[in-house]
């Protein structure tokens, strides 16, 4: 029995359809399937276990296990959110007007950056001593449209002063431009702030650091919608690479100069990373799903001299059909000396089969000569193909963002052009050193444009999250958002 038959899964990059219990294709806009105006969010641990028990392994092995419990929360949600392009009815993800997050809406970001050019910057670092005051990145942005309102949510990785590990935070917005940041730990299903921390299990693959990669919604006629977060987990196990490139290679990549003064972290170290999966019923309280790997990861590195034998990072998952999920991830191809993007497929989103490398470095002198990484793949409804926004690495280690396309989303990928669609700004721009970790969002409807969220950092090694927009439906060039207001 496949996962669609077992749970009636629908998703956006999964749009859930309660009435038909089948896949309806849409991109980045999420519609949990629930018909009542009030949704009672049950204890996540037993609810997810019930769903997972109905997912066949396909290999005769044990079913996946949930290895962390979460708070039991109850949420009420607003009825009747609808749209012509994608719909979010009664989602459990909501900002509570009485929560602490609402009171933090006008709190200023880190003011050091405001004196420089901030064109395109939509989410700055938090105050210096706050939980997200040292580094932010890895934006995963989702849009919800209704008759009378529009909501945006962003999961991102954060790090504060004095901490070596990353955590995952959640921010909210009503337009995708002006974002509300929350306090350190979420307390309820209406709160925003820190939503996930590293595992405390010594044997886990995610004890050093965690970074979000993609979030999809799985829905069943029998249960509330369940959010699945694919993320990268890092351990303190170092990876030795015999022939290092000319630029600094590290995993996870760090941008802050304070790292060089940290006795526990040396810039340039390569730590092992693997992809993981967590589930939630409100987008805030997460329970990890154990994969078949002994560490709990859902996919292992390659063996011997395979191209992905060093580490696996940034698992971006697209649901092509009810029993066809596709993961795009990157590693460092030691033999060829560049980053590359590979692919795996799954019938249930938990157990994966690798298909191999699908895209590597560009020609000599190009912006992606030393490889491609952090792929974000979107199913393009208008053209009927797939788009991939990716981070290109040049010979001197600088990062820019490029685009590729494929008719089927499998191995037939072709880069759109030799030039990047977005490159670092010039002069005193907040992102004049690199633009990286792209997140592509289609603005379906009257606007008919694309938004590109990204991580930028400058020569002072400060990070922020920016946004650029396409010229209408033309995705070959993007311009930074002009009227950004940093909060």
Secondary structure, DSSP 4 states (H G I P E B T S, - for coil): --HHHHH---BTTTEE-TTT-SEE--SSB------SS------HHHHHHHHHHTS--SSS-PPPEE------------S----SS----S-S----TTSHHHHTTT----GGGGGSB-TTEEE----TTSTTSSEEEEEEEEEEE-SS-EEEEEEEEEE-TT--S-EEEEEEESSSSSEE--EEE--STT--EEEE-----TT-S-SSEEEEEEEEEEEETTEEEEEEEEEEEEEEEE---SS--SS---BS----GGGGG-TT--TT-BEEEEEEEEEESSSSS-EEEE-SSTTS-SS-PPPTT-TTSS--EEEEEEEEETTEEEEEEEEEETTTTEEEEEEEEESSSSS-EEEEEEE---STTSTTTTBEEEEEEEEETTTTEEEEEEEEE-TTS-EEEEEEEESSSSS-EEES-SS-SB----TTBTTSSEEEEEEEEEETTTT-EEEEEEEEE-TT--EEEEEEEEETTEEEEEEE-SS----
